[in-house]
């Protein structure tokens, strides 16, 4: 079956201020840039997006020349074209993010051409996805951290993640305060964003284990596979070591899996070459018998996450969830720490409220 030819690809960038200053173990920021892509064919328009630099916009325009005029149903073929033509640019970073947004828009468009929710097009393996609430930034004063965690607990989240690593001397007391607020029945998770050395990470893993921490994300840089493996080998029982959010290509995921560096792979469809790349990461996780967790951008991940077997949860990241709730028509609010796709809406289920977003537009 041949589909409609793709006739247009558009892109725009929006810079949305955070609700308060945010920081993790290695970076600080006060705004987040959303890059939106629309791909048109027939009477339908697909929507995809990523969180990255506005520099992705001209890259999308450049890549558009390789897909305009092609079959809108041939998503994987167009994905191959995009990746192949990115060779001399390097298929990582902002380039990968630009391709990711186009790929997501192509999948959204294909599902709309069939008038199906994307999860039905892909083939559902579950009706809803578990979430973990994520934020707890190192820039938050203790009272703000505790207030956020308490609000999540009251709204039904059973898993919560906080940032560590900016001031290691303060980390044990902040984690202890978090545990006190959420109580004993919440799965408490920490993310160092690569701030620690392997020796530090092993020491802190022991301290965090005393507070029942079950997830230690990027204890060291994701580039340091030997360091990750060292931490994983020494981590206390019951504590999962996780990484992968900065993997862009299937080769990156395979190297991490072959190194035995993590207990859980994190894949981010806004970075890892789109929904096509996310599905590829899921297949690798299934082959290696390693669980998969979707990183940030909850609206983007909702449908594909319901269609892959090794998935254990999706990150409900505070900054992205706030933006998507504000600017996306069709945004699905969580209930009891879970999200369920809206079966009445085709594609990925959300549309950018362009008039509302226009005041944030920068490119």
N, C-alpha and C positions, 0 to 999 in steps of 0.2 A: 504494500500500500504506500503510495506517495502522498506526501502532505503538501500544504501550501508552501510556496517559496518565502523565505524570510525577506522582508522588504526594508526594514529599518531597525537600527540599534541606537538607542539614546542613553546618555549617562549624565548624572548630576551628583554633586557632592554637597553635603549639609553638615555644618559644624554645630553640634548641640551642646551647650554648657552642661556640666554635671550639676547635681543639686547641692553638692558641697565638694570641696577639694578631695581628690582621691589619690591614693598611692598604694604601691605594693612593696615588695622587698627590694626592687631595683629601679622603679620608675615612679614619677608623679605626673598628674595631669588634671586639667580643669575643664576639659571638653572632649567630646568623642565625635569623630567624623564618620558619617554614614555615606557610602557611595551606592546610589541606586541605579539600576540598569533596567531598561525596558526594551524588549524585542518584539516586533510586530510581524504577524503573518495572517493572511486572510482577514477575518474580522476580530481576531483576538490579539491581545497584547500580554506578553509574559513579563513578570516582575521578579527580579533577583537583586540581591544586595550583599554588601560586605562592610566591615568596619576597618578602615585603613586610611591612608593619606589621600588627599584630593588629587595627588599625582596619578591615581588610578584612572581618572576620567579621560585624559588624552590617550592612555593606553587602551581603554575600552574602544575609543574611536578608531584607533589603529587596528585593533583586532577585528573590529566590525567588518572591515573589508574582506576578511576571510570567510565570513558566514552569510553575508547578505547575498541573496539569490539561491542559497542552498535549501534543501528540504528541511522544513521546520520539525519534522518527526525524527530526523536522523541526528539525535542529540549526541550519541557517542561518536559518530563520524565528525561532527563539528567540534567536539571536545578534542579529538585527535588533531584536527586542523589547528586549533588554537595552541595546543601544547607544542606541536611541531614548529609553528611559526614564531614561537617565543624562544627558540633555541639560543639565538645570539644575544638575547636579553637576560637570560638566566631565569629558569622556571622556579622562582622562589620570591619571597617578600611581596612587594606591591604588585609585581607582575602576576604572581599566583593569585593574589586577591582579586585583581581585575578579571582574570579568567574565571575565577570562582563565581563572581557576580553574573557574568555572562552565562555560564553553565546553569546556574540556578534559574535565571530567566528563561533559558531554553527548556528546562524541565517543566517550569510553570506553564509556559506556552504550550508545550506538547499535551500536558494534562488538560488544559483548557480546550484545545482543539478536539479532544475526545470527550469533553464535558465531564471530566472525572476529577475527584480529589486526587492529588498526587499519590497518596498512600494506596489508593485502589489501583492506580496504574502500575505502581511498583510491586504491589502484592503485600498485604498486611500480614504481619506475624503477631501483632498485638493491637488492642483497641486504644490504648493510652500509654503514656510513658511516665515513669517515676522521675521526679525532679529533685535536685538539691539546690537550696537557696545559697547564693554566693555573693559575697561583698566583704564586709568586715575589714575595710581598708586600714592600712597602717597609719594613715593620716587621721583616722577618727579618734577623737578623745575616748577614753574608756567608757564614759557615760553614753556616748553616741553608739559605740560598738555594742554595748549591752542592750540599748534600746532597740537597735535593728534586729538583733538576735531574738529578743523577746517578742517582737512583732511577728517575725517569721514563725516562731513556735505557736503563737496564738492563731495564726492563719493556717496551721495544719502541716507545716513542713517537718519532716522527720529526719532530714539530712541538711546540714548547714556547713558552709565553708568560710573561713576567715583568712586574711593575709597575715603573713609573718615575714621576718627577715630584715626589715628596715633598721630596727634597733634590737639586736638579738638579746641584749640584757633584759629587755622588757617582755620578750615573747612568752616566757613561762607564766608570768603573772597575768598577761592578757588572755592566754589560753585557759588558765585556771578560772578567771572571771567569766569567760564564755561558758565554760562547763557549769559553773554555778547558776548562771542565768537560764540555760536551756534545760537543765536537769539531766538525770542519768539515762534517759531513754532516747535521746537524740544522737544520731551518728554525727560526731563532730569531726570536721575535716580542716586541714591547714594547707596553705599554698605559699611556698617561699619564693616562687618565681626565679629560681636559680641563685638566690642570694647567699647560700651557705657553701662552704667547702665541704668535701665529703666527711672529714673528721668532725666538723661542726654539726653537720646534718645527723650523723650517727648519735652524737651526744644529745642533740635536741629531740631526736626520735624517742630516746629513752624518757626524757622529761615529759614529752607530749603524751606518751603512752600512759603515764600516771594519771592523766586526765581523760583517759579513754579515747584518745584520738585514733580514728580508724583509717585515715587517708592522709598521706603526706605527698603533696604534689610538687613537682620540680624542686626537690630538696637541694639539688645542684643543677647547673645548666643542662638543658636537654642536649647540648652538643657534647657533653661529657658522658658518653655511654658507659665507659669503665667506672666513672664515679657513681653514676646511677646504680650500676650493678653492685658496686661495693656497698652502697647504702641499703639496697634491697636485701643483700645477703646478711646484713647486720641489723636490720630493722626488727623491732619486737614482734612477736606473734600477733596476728590480727590487724597489723597496720599495713595497708596497701601502699606501694610506691607507684605514683602515676606520673605520666608525662606524654608528650606527643602533640601538644597544641601548636608547636612551631614546625611540625613536619608538613612539608608542602607536596612531596611526590610519594608515590607508592614505595619507591626505593627507600625513602626516609623511614617509613613505617617498618619495612622489612628489616632494615639494619637494626632498628631498635628492638624488634622482636627476636631476631637472631642472636643479639647480644644478651638476651635474657635480662634486659635493663629495667623492666617495669612489671608490675603485677596487673596494671590496667593501662590500656592505650587510650589517649584522648585524641579525637579527631575533630577538626573544625572545618565545616563545609564552606565557611567564608574565607578560608585560607588554603585548604588542601585540594585546590583545583575543583571546587564546587561539590555539588551533590554526586556527580560521577566519581570524583576522588574519594568522597566519604563512603560511597558504596564499595569502592575498591579496598579501602582501609578495613571495612567490616569483613570483607571476604578474607583478607589476610589474618585478621583476629580470629576468625572462625577456624582457619587452617592451623593456626598455632595454639588454639585453645585458650586464648587470652580475652578477657572481657573488654568491651568498648564503652567509652563514655563520650557523649557529645559535648563539645566545648563552646559555651556562650551561645549568642544569637538563637534564643529558643524558638522563635517563629520559623526560622529557616530550617531548623533541625527536626521540628515536630513530625512532619510526614515521613521523611526518610528514616527517622529513628523508630517509627512504628513498623518499618519494613525490613529491619535487619536483625538477625537472630542474636548475635553476641552482645547487643546493647544492654547496659544495666541502668543507665540514667542519663538525663540531660541537665546541663548546668543552667539554672535560672539566674543569670548574672544580673545584678542590680541595675547597672548602667544600661545594658541593652534592653532588659525588660521594661525599664522606665521609658526609653526611647520608643520602643515598639508599641507600648500601650498608648503613648501620646500620638504617634504619627502613622500607625498602621490600622486601616480599616479591617475588621475581621480578627483582630488580636484576640487570642484565646487566653482568658485568665485562668490561673491554676486553681484547682479545687482539691483540698486535702493533700497538697504536695504532688499533684499529678496534672498532666495536660492531656486533652483528648482532641484530635482533629475534628473540625466542623465538617461533617459529611455533606452539608448542603452547599459548600463553596468549592468550586473547582480549583485545580492547581495547588499551590502551597497554602492557599486559604487566606492570604492577606494582600492588601493593596496599599501603596503609599498614598497618604492624604496630601497630595501635592500642594494644594493651597495652604494647608496648615504648615507644611514643611518649608514653604517658600521663604519665610522670614529667616530661616537658618542657612539658606543656600549660599555657597561660596564659590561654586564652579559649575 
